[in-house]
């Protein structure tokens, strides 16, 4: 599966679908250009994962909404929950390991933990 361009218009349709990896990038960013092919190659290997690219210049609202302050930033979303976000380009083996870890997550435990945090915040 190739990467898709993610915009404010299609973000909600994409974010709730299983595992989603997002690459926040910009055309002028050398590390982004270095990471781009690694991200593309991974998208060809993992048909069960949605790979999306967010151009932070064109989609400033999304970048601000996720508090992106450095690019590239890689974000993993599973079942609509952000489970990973890290700035900086990573090598292919690290990306493969991240995909493996996101697949292995116990989402019921994560949802229960989030519900408990919300309960405590509400006092």
C-alpha positions in Angstrom: 0.0 0.0 0.0 1.4 3.4 -0.9 1.4 6.4 1.4 -1.6 8.7 1.2 -1.7 12.5 1.6 -3.5 13.4 4.8 -5.4 16.7 5.1 -7.8 18.2 7.5 -10.6 17.0 5.2 -9.7 13.3 5.2 -8.0 13.0 8.6 -11.0 11.8 10.6 -11.8 9.1 7.9 -8.2 7.8 8.2 -7.4 8.1 11.9 -10.0 5.6 13.2 -9.0 2.7 10.9 -6.8 0.2 12.8 -3.1 1.2 12.7 -2.1 4.5 11.1 1.4 5.8 10.9 1.7 9.5 10.1 4.8 11.3 8.8 4.7 15.1 9.5 7.1 16.6 7.0 7.9 19.6 4.8 9.4 19.9 1.3 12.3 22.1 2.6 13.4 19.7 5.4 16.5 17.6 4.5 15.9 15.0 7.3 12.3 14.7 6.0 13.6 13.9 2.5 15.9 11.3 4.0 13.1 9.6 6.0 10.6 9.7 3.1 11.9 6.7 1.2 12.2 4.6 4.4 8.5 5.4 5.2 7.5 4.6 1.6 9.3 1.2 1.6 7.6 0.3 4.9 4.2 1.2 3.4 4.8 -1.3 0.6 5.5 -4.1 3.2 2.6 -3.6 5.5 -0.8 -3.8 3.9 -2.6 -3.8 7.2 -1.2 -0.4 8.2 -2.3 3.0 6.8 0.7 5.2 6.0 -0.1 8.9 5.7 2.0 12.0 5.0 1.1 15.4 6.4 2.8 18.4 4.8 3.1 20.7 7.7 3.3 23.8 5.5 0.0 22.9 3.7 -1.7 21.5 6.7 -0.8 23.9 9.5 -4.0 23.2 11.4 -3.2 19.5 11.8 0.4 20.3 12.7 -0.7 22.8 15.4 -3.5 20.4 16.6 -0.8 17.8 17.3 1.6 20.3 18.7 4.3 19.4 16.0 7.3 21.6 16.8 10.0 19.6 14.9 10.0 17.7 11.7 10.0 15.0 10.7 7.7 13.7 13.4 6.4 10.2 13.2 3.1 9.4 14.9 1.4 6.1 15.4 -2.4 5.9 16.0 -4.2 2.7 16.8 -8.0 2.5 16.9 -8.1 6.3 17.1 -5.7 6.6 20.0 -2.2 8.2 19.6 0.1 5.6 21.0 3.5 7.0 19.8 4.9 10.3 18.7 8.6 11.2 18.2 10.4 13.8 16.3 13.4 12.9 14.1 14.0 10.5 11.3 14.5 6.9 12.3 16.2 4.1 10.4 14.2 1.3 8.7 14.9 -1.3 11.4 13.5 1.0 14.1 10.4 1.7 12.0 9.9 -2.0 11.6 10.3 -2.5 15.3 7.8 0.3 16.0 5.2 -1.3 13.7 5.7 -4.6 15.5 5.2 -3.0 18.9 2.1 -1.1 17.8 0.6 -4.3 16.5 1.3 -6.0 19.8 -0.4 -3.4 22.0 -3.2 -4.5 24.3 -5.7 -1.8 23.3 -8.3 -2.9 25.9 -5.7 -2.2 28.6 -4.8 1.2 27.0 -8.5 2.2 26.8 -9.0 1.2 30.5 -5.9 3.2 31.5 -7.2 6.3 29.6 -10.6 5.9 31.1 -9.1 5.8 34.6 -7.0 8.9 33.9 -10.1 10.8 32.7 -12.0 9.7 35.8 -9.2 11.0 38.0 -9.0 14.3 36.2 -12.7 14.8 36.7 -12.2 14.3 40.4 
